Amino acid sequence: MAHYYDNELKRPSSFNFATDVVDYWATNAPKDGVAMHWISEDRKTERRLSFEHFSRQSHRLAVMLRDHLGMRHGERLLLIMPRLPEWWAIATATIRCGVVVCPATALLVDKDIEYRCNRSGATTFIGDSVSVAKLLKVKEKCSSLKHVLQLGPGTVPDGVQSFEALLADIPDDATHAGPKPGIKDASMIYFTSGTTGHPKMVQHNQISYPLAHTVTGKHFYRLKPGDLAWILTEQGWAKAAWAFFATWNCGAGLFIHDDRRPFSPKVTLDVLHQYPITTLCAPPTAYRQLVLDDMRSHYSAHRPKALRHCTGAGEPLNPEVIRLWRATSDLEICDGYGQTETMLVCGNFAGNAIRPGSMGKPSPGVPLFVITEDGKEAPDDEEGDIALRVDLSETSNFFGVFDGYLADDGKLDRRLRSGSGGSNQAFYVTGDRARRDKDGYFWFVGRDDDVINSSGYRIGPFEVESTLKQHPAVVESAVVSSPDPDRGEVVKAFVVLTQEAGIKAGDGLMKELQDFCKSNAAPYKYPRKIQFVEPNFLPKTISGKIQRKKLKEMEWEERPKSKL
């Protein structure tokens, strides 16, 4: 029996991740393969769960959602819990029966949960005792909610149902026999991280994430049946869905560490040393800590047990970090690019030499371009908008892009830009800027609204931040535009220093950093303004991304008058 993993991606007439992937591997997985290798926070409890387990549990949960709770096709379920195996069983169940899952991070506070409940119109909420307690503070303001289910230990409050008690009423051999959703039906809604404004609802259908991420798993993570992938992300972020679909489409297993503490590079290295993890995907912020001097010495004494492939995603990766990780581990970090709105659309794949700092080349089958404002392909080495060509007739084999941003009235907006490919062609413009070199490599410049225009020079903040990161005194930086009476705007860097360097912070160190940038990047890009700040000064989303927009707004509140 052929499987999607074995073939080049083609638009199917029907597809359901639960039946065509999870149920398939339940009977065809390698003898020693697992769907999930789960360990508790303290690493004292361990579970190895099969695809058959998730197939069976998702059937039972689909019956519970549809028959016991009365959820109908297209209704939305808000899901907030830690990294527990039940998360994946519930998500598989919603896809099986046509309920739309809306994952959210456990870091949310009560007002954030209220916003997501009301924006999504969720009728059911499932969470652990912590997230349920937050919800109950605002539940009266969430008019669409009909059911609240609490999972795990803890007293179940009045008005809340026990997840385990409801599931216990469902027979072990229960089978959901209802109709499968169509490929155009919604499968999940993620909220954007809010880097540039209020979180937006990003809706995906039954193939734009669940099937398209086969390419992510096969070509970016380079997974095959029997592999074990550890993707460092919390369940509220879209990369958790990338990992979910990409890994299981390939018949590989997910490694899950239910660690609820702040990221620890030492714990990460210890886990890689102890467990047979073959593939690691981590954000640049994690790799930056893993290549610090003390962690590199710890690595040499605790080498990974089975690691053979590393990837980075979430934000661009500094070339210096790639170099240091390679020197430490003999492994290269393959950077990749995608969004909550898309599959992985660009990356460093097997057979292509890695050019540090580059996003790589377009994913197989992905129509990725750098375009001008009038929708034409930009010449080589000319900066433009990163865009995906969308086939409005929906007959092409590329379908790895969202349905659109979901408005309160139910309308979807893809924010398409007309192009030169005919009446059935348009571009989804990502909001990011890049250039493509003559060899087809893409180079990230920055968010469209982050790009600094100083005296006619367009400067991407990422390159300046990457250069600063190479200096031994710098832990982290954020670069934004700052008003200037002569140049209109200039580059300003908010810099977090190492503890030792912080003692010497002053004009001397400021000039040293400026000279360093002039020597290690195009001189016009150096930060004419530098402000040394404490780590907690930099505003970040709850996913850890720096909110340059807030820093920029601060800088421009009191704009100086031009001398002209």
Secondary structure as the mmCIF struct_conf table of DSSP 4:
data_model
#
loop_
_struct_conf.conf_type_id
_struct_conf.id
_struct_conf.beg_label_comp_id
_struct_conf.beg_label_asym_id
_struct_conf.beg_label_seq_id
_struct_conf.end_label_comp_id
_struct_conf.end_label_asym_id
_struct_conf.end_label_seq_id
HELX_RH_3T_P HELX_RH_3T_P1 TYR A 4 ASP A 6
BEND BEND1 ASN A 7 ASN A 7
BEND BEND2 SER A 13 SER A 13
HELX_RH_AL_P HELX_RH_AL_P1 PHE A 17 PHE A 17
HELX_RH_PI_P HELX_RH_PI_P1 ALA A 18 VAL A 22
HELX_RH_AL_P HELX_RH_AL_P2 ASP A 23 ASN A 28
BEND BEND3 ALA A 29 ALA A 29
TURN_TY1_P TURN_TY1_P1 LYS A 31 ASP A 32
BEND BEND4 ALA A 35 ALA A 35
STRN STRN1 MET A 36 ILE A 39
TURN_TY1_P TURN_TY1_P2 GLU A 41 ASP A 42
BEND BEND5 ARG A 43 ARG A 43
STRN STRN2 GLU A 46 LEU A 49
HELX_RH_AL_P HELX_RH_AL_P3 PHE A 51 VAL A 63
HELX_RH_PI_P HELX_RH_PI_P2 MET A 64 HIS A 68
BEND BEND6 LEU A 69 LEU A 69
TURN_TY1_P TURN_TY1_P3 HIS A 73 GLY A 74
STRN STRN3 ARG A 76 ILE A 80
BEND BEND7 ARG A 83 ARG A 83
HELX_RH_AL_P HELX_RH_AL_P4 PRO A 85 CYS A 97
TURN_TY1_P TURN_TY1_P4 GLY A 98 GLY A 98
HELX_LH_PP_P HELX_LH_PP_P1 VAL A 99 VAL A 99
STRN STRN4 VAL A 100 PRO A 103
TURN_TY1_P TURN_TY1_P5 ALA A 106 LEU A 107
HELX_RH_AL_P HELX_RH_AL_P5 ASP A 110 SER A 120
TURN_TY1_P TURN_TY1_P6 GLY A 121 GLY A 121
BEND BEND8 THR A 123 THR A 123
STRN STRN5 THR A 124 ASP A 128
HELX_RH_AL_P HELX_RH_AL_P6 SER A 129 LEU A 136
TURN_TY1_P TURN_TY1_P7 LYS A 137 VAL A 138
HELX_RH_3T_P HELX_RH_3T_P2 LYS A 139 LYS A 141
TURN_TY1_P TURN_TY1_P8 SER A 143 SER A 144
STRN STRN6 HIS A 147 LEU A 151
BEND BEND9 GLY A 152 GLY A 154
HELX_LH_PP_P HELX_LH_PP_P2 THR A 155 PRO A 157
TURN_TY1_P TURN_TY1_P9 ASP A 158 GLY A 159
STRN STRN7 GLN A 161 SER A 162
HELX_RH_AL_P HELX_RH_AL_P7 PHE A 163 ALA A 168
TURN_TY1_P TURN_TY1_P10 ASP A 169 ASP A 169
BEND BEND10 ILE A 170 ILE A 170
TURN_TY1_P TURN_TY1_P11 ASP A 172 ASP A 173
BEND BEND11 GLY A 178 GLY A 178
HELX_LH_PP_P HELX_LH_PP_P3 PRO A 179 GLY A 182
TURN_TY1_P TURN_TY1_P12 ILE A 183 LYS A 184
BEND BEND12 ASP A 185 ASP A 185
STRN STRN8 ALA A 186 PHE A 191
BEND BEND13 THR A 195 HIS A 198
STRN STRN9 MET A 201 ASN A 205
TURN_TY1_P TURN_TY1_P13 GLN A 206 ALA A 212
HELX_RH_AL_P HELX_RH_AL_P8 HIS A 213 VAL A 215
HELX_RH_PI_P HELX_RH_PI_P3 THR A 216 PHE A 220
BEND BEND14 TYR A 221 TYR A 221
TURN_TY1_P TURN_TY1_P14 PRO A 225 GLY A 226
STRN STRN10 LEU A 228 ILE A 231
TURN_TY1_P TURN_TY1_P15 GLN A 235 GLY A 236
BEND BEND15 TRP A 237 TRP A 237
HELX_RH_AL_P HELX_RH_AL_P9 ALA A 238 ASN A 249
TURN_TY1_P TURN_TY1_P16 CYS A 250 GLY A 251
HELX_LH_PP_P HELX_LH_PP_P4 ALA A 252 ALA A 252
STRN STRN11 GLY A 253 HIS A 257
BEND BEND16 ARG A 261 ARG A 261
HELX_LH_PP_P HELX_LH_PP_P5 PRO A 262 PHE A 263
HELX_RH_AL_P HELX_RH_AL_P10 PRO A 265 GLN A 274
BEND BEND17 TYR A 275 TYR A 275
STRN STRN12 THR A 279 ALA A 282
HELX_RH_AL_P HELX_RH_AL_P11 PRO A 284 LEU A 290
TURN_TY1_P TURN_TY1_P17 VAL A 291 VAL A 291
BEND BEND18 LEU A 292 LEU A 292
HELX_RH_AL_P HELX_RH_AL_P12 ASP A 293 ALA A 301
BEND BEND19 HIS A 302 HIS A 302
BEND BEND20 LYS A 305 ALA A 306
STRN STRN13 HIS A 309 GLY A 312
BEND BEND21 GLY A 314 GLU A 315
HELX_RH_AL_P HELX_RH_AL_P13 PRO A 319 SER A 329
BEND BEND22 ASP A 330 ASP A 330
STRN STRN14 ILE A 333 GLY A 338
TURN_TY1_P TURN_TY1_P18 THR A 340 GLU A 341
STRN STRN15 THR A 342 THR A 342
BEND BEND23 MET A 343 MET A 343
STRN STRN16 LEU A 344 GLY A 347
TURN_TY1_P TURN_TY1_P19 ALA A 350 GLY A 351
BEND BEND24 ASN A 352 ASN A 352
TURN_TY1_P TURN_TY1_P20 PRO A 356 GLY A 357
STRN STRN17 GLY A 360 GLY A 360
STRN STRN18 LYS A 361 PRO A 362
HELX_LH_PP_P HELX_LH_PP_P6 SER A 363 SER A 363
TURN_TY1_P TURN_TY1_P21 PRO A 364 GLY A 365
STRN STRN19 LEU A 368 ILE A 371
TURN_TY1_P TURN_TY1_P22 GLU A 373 ASP A 374
BEND BEND25 GLY A 375 GLY A 375
HELX_LH_PP_P HELX_LH_PP_P7 LYS A 376 LYS A 376
STRN STRN20 GLU A 377 GLU A 377
HELX_LH_PP_P HELX_LH_PP_P8 ALA A 378 PRO A 379
TURN_TY1_P TURN_TY1_P23 ASP A 380 ASP A 381
STRN STRN21 GLY A 384 ASP A 391
TURN_TY1_P TURN_TY1_P24 LEU A 392 SER A 393
BEND BEND26 GLU A 394 GLU A 394
BEND BEND27 SER A 396 ASN A 397
STRN STRN22 VAL A 401 VAL A 401
BEND BEND28 ASP A 403 ASP A 403
STRN STRN23 GLY A 404 LEU A 406
HELX_LH_PP_P HELX_LH_PP_P9 ALA A 407 ALA A 407
TURN_TY1_P TURN_TY1_P25 ASP A 408 ASP A 409
BEND BEND29 GLY A 410 GLY A 410
STRN STRN24 LEU A 412 ASP A 413
STRN STRN25 LEU A 416 SER A 418
BEND BEND30 SER A 420 GLY A 421
TURN_TY1_P TURN_TY1_P26 SER A 423 ASN A 424
STRN STRN26 GLN A 425 ARG A 436
TURN_TY1_P TURN_TY1_P27 LYS A 438 ASP A 439
BEND BEND31 GLY A 440 GLY A 440
STRN STRN27 PHE A 442 ARG A 447
TURN_TY1_P TURN_TY1_P28 ASP A 448 ASP A 450
STRN STRN28 ILE A 452 SER A 454
TURN_TY1_P TURN_TY1_P29 SER A 455 GLY A 456
STRN STRN29 TYR A 457 ILE A 459
HELX_RH_AL_P HELX_RH_AL_P14 PRO A 461 LYS A 469
TURN_TY1_P TURN_TY1_P30 GLN A 470 GLN A 470
BEND BEND32 HIS A 471 HIS A 471
TURN_TY1_P TURN_TY1_P31 PRO A 472 ALA A 473
STRN STRN30 VAL A 474 ASP A 484
TURN_TY1_P TURN_TY1_P32 PRO A 485 ARG A 487
STRN STRN31 GLY A 488 LEU A 497
HELX_LH_PP_P HELX_LH_PP_P10 THR A 498 THR A 498
HELX_RH_AL_P HELX_RH_AL_P15 GLN A 499 ILE A 503
TURN_TY1_P TURN_TY1_P33 LYS A 504 LYS A 504
BEND BEND33 GLY A 506 GLY A 506
HELX_RH_AL_P HELX_RH_AL_P16 ASP A 507 ASN A 520
BEND BEND34 ALA A 521 ALA A 521
HELX_RH_3T_P HELX_RH_3T_P3 PRO A 523 LYS A 525
BEND BEND35 TYR A 526 TYR A 526
BEND BEND36 ARG A 528 ARG A 528
STRN STRN32 LYS A 529 PHE A 532
HELX_RH_3T_P HELX_RH_3T_P4 PRO A 535 PHE A 537
BEND BEND37 LEU A 538 LEU A 538
STRN STRN33 LYS A 540 LYS A 540
TURN_TY1_P TURN_TY1_P34 ILE A 542 SER A 543
BEND BEND38 GLY A 544 GLY A 544
STRN STRN34 ILE A 546 ILE A 546
HELX_RH_AL_P HELX_RH_AL_P17 ARG A 548 TRP A 556
TURN_TY1_P TURN_TY1_P35 GLU A 557 GLU A 558
HELX_LH_PP_P HELX_LH_PP_P11 ARG A 559 SER A 562
#
